Amino acid sequence: MGILSQAAILELQAFMDSVGEPLNRTFQNVHQGFRAETLVRFLKAREWNVAKAHKMLVECLHWRVQNNIDEILTKPIVPTELYRAVRDSQLVGMSGYSREGLPVFAIGVGLSTLDKASVHYYVQSHIQINEYRDRVILPSASNKHGRPITTCIKVLDMTGLKLSALSQIKLMTIISTIDDLNYPEKTNTYYVVNAPYIFSACWKVVKPLLQERTRKKIQVLPGCGRDELLKIMDFKSLPHFCRKEGSGSSRHSENESCYSLDHPFHQQLYNYIKQQSLITEPARPIKQGSFHVDLPEPDAEGTEIARSLESELQKIDKGNRLSKSISGIKIVGD
């Protein structure tokens, strides 16, 4: 790290030293003892502009206070059947660790339907996984390896990606905006696997709109990505959809799906949240109802990406319908 970078970190640190309560308290939950690494994340997200990074970080802290994010790991989604429905339709899980100690998260982009609960339950679940990662998983990995581990790896499974994804763009944009504004630079690398034609078409449109910093993090692997991913992680840490030698995968493979509520990661997460709930409010029964978080408006980049995706998907849909019409005419003519 160069002299200018160190100077930027020290300048931002000086700004943050003057932050009072309750912002300082929630800042501790954000950095978990790794202040410098946290400041670097926000500086990277704002191209090392100290003033902009400071503004972003303070706004993040205000968002956390206003939405009680520090308490979100004490608010389990109940009953269990509802949480299972969320897990079965918002496909995300942790499959293991890379050889460098980074947690490996698997996301079923193509097969997630996001249609079994309200938007607020999906947002709550997403933030809970973020907070559990940042407050429990990453500190534990750091202690184990004796060095700061503050980022993760994400493997995005595009199996099943269809034109119906158009209906999910709004919610996916909300979730990505929450991450961009409040959990910046938490992903070291995105690996895209099992990519069908529809992804390739959308990727050509979206790629030029992404910042160079983000583009460099995304790697589109051939097939299920097994061989490439085995270079950075052991077989036992591969997501279930990457364990086949050929391309393609399924929601539930012969190996245990890390998306499932029955997977150890989700059992540990759910039990942790329920235990924290009992600790904070031991005399009260766990209340039903979602944990409401203010939904952010996407920034200009996010809006442009969503608009471009919608346009490309509509073009593909129009082309498919035209092809079917032509095929129908030919059959009638025959």
Secondary structure, DSSP 8 states (H G I E B T S, - for coil): --HHHHHHHHHHHHHHHT--TTHHHHHHHHHTT-HHHHHHHHHHHTTT-HHHHHHHHHHHHHHHHHTTGGGGGG---SSHHHHHHHHHHS-EEEEEEBTTS-EEEEEETTT----SS-HHHHHHHHHHHHHHIIIIIHHHHHHHHTS----EEEEEE-TT--GGGGGGHHHHHHHHHHHHHHSTT-EEEEEEES--HHHHHHHHHHGGGS-HHHHTTEEE-STT-HHHHTTTB-GGGS-GGG-SSSS---SS-SS--TTSTTSHHHHHHHHHHHHHHHHHSTTS----S----------HHHHHHHHHHHHHHHHHHHHHHHHHHHHHHHHHH-
